[in-house]
């Protein structure tokens, strides 16, 4: 391995433990992911997103009465506050939806009744967290409509958090299969220990500002193509391959992209050295929507071809972003909304980490290894 490559491998805090957390466990060698001790596949297949958000914030699965009252509070919070709607109407409509989300969540923070509460006041933070989780779904769905000249759709009583998101973005009540699949997608994206955006949220939280500040920073970190932006990149790739001939040319497309030293979105992971269990489940969900009534197999079949080609040529498995792209596409969602959807779900995890950081806080302030010039004298402007 070249020196440059060796140095790059050592960078990015790879393999370093940056702190304790009781929220999420990953074994990247064995492909295990658990939230609060519960296996992700079991949570995804048997739980609901509301139960998972409660679990992440409180450490235990909710009892029936707790879940009922949390669902009610969360459903009541699925609204776009008026000042947020006004800003939504005022900002340019062609900006990146993650840039819009970053701004809108920040504005939502101004409207919160507990905006400047003591960061160590857990009940106030939980009220704020519930409002934020409700609002982020409403304002993400509303943004997609408003930027396209449509009116926002209000949440429908009786629908789940997942069902309401699909309803608010499309204006139509989703099918049972669509709601179930989307609910699982939200669960699968909810947390992933110290990934870039969550770590960002924790670094911000450790200075003791407020929940919204940490979530706004996390949205910025999630926007990048090496993190949450990858799901949109996957769909653009699938659309491009489809235009150039579809499944029969998938292997050639992958070979040429790798030869051109391109990073292919939806593959590789810093922690998983084997199958990402979220990708395993998402592959099933992608197939489920593809084969359900009104579905379309094309994007699932093309994804399988691309994954096969990538595995053969690079021996790296798909990550969480790969099969979520074809799943959302068949659910009728446009590609650039995939990263904002990731943010909607991950808000539950970010908040869990912010609460955990607040509960046992120490400022996060590492050192850098200085590699710049030695001490030198200032050179006056006329002598430079
Ligand atoms: N496409 C092509 N090559 C890839 C790749 C990808 N998606 N992911 C990793 N590789 C290759 C790298 O080029 C590198 O090869 P080399 O050793 O010959 O130089 C090797 O695999 C290690 O990759 P590296 O980028 O050093 O790993 P990392 O831990 O820094 O990066 C990711 C992890 C996720 C950033 C990286 O896999 C990636 O960019 N994936 C695509 C974006 C993506 O899907 N992100 C979502 C993550 S959930």
Boltz pocket constraint, residues with backbone or C-beta under 6 A from the ligand:
constraints:
  - pocket:
      binder: B
      contacts: [[A, 12], [A, 225], [A, 226], [A, 227], [A, 228], [A, 230], [A, 262], [A, 263], [A, 264], [A, 265], [A, 266], [A, 267], [A, 268], [A, 269], [A, 270], [A, 271], [A, 314], [A, 316], [A, 319], [A, 320], [A, 321]]
      max_distance: 6.0
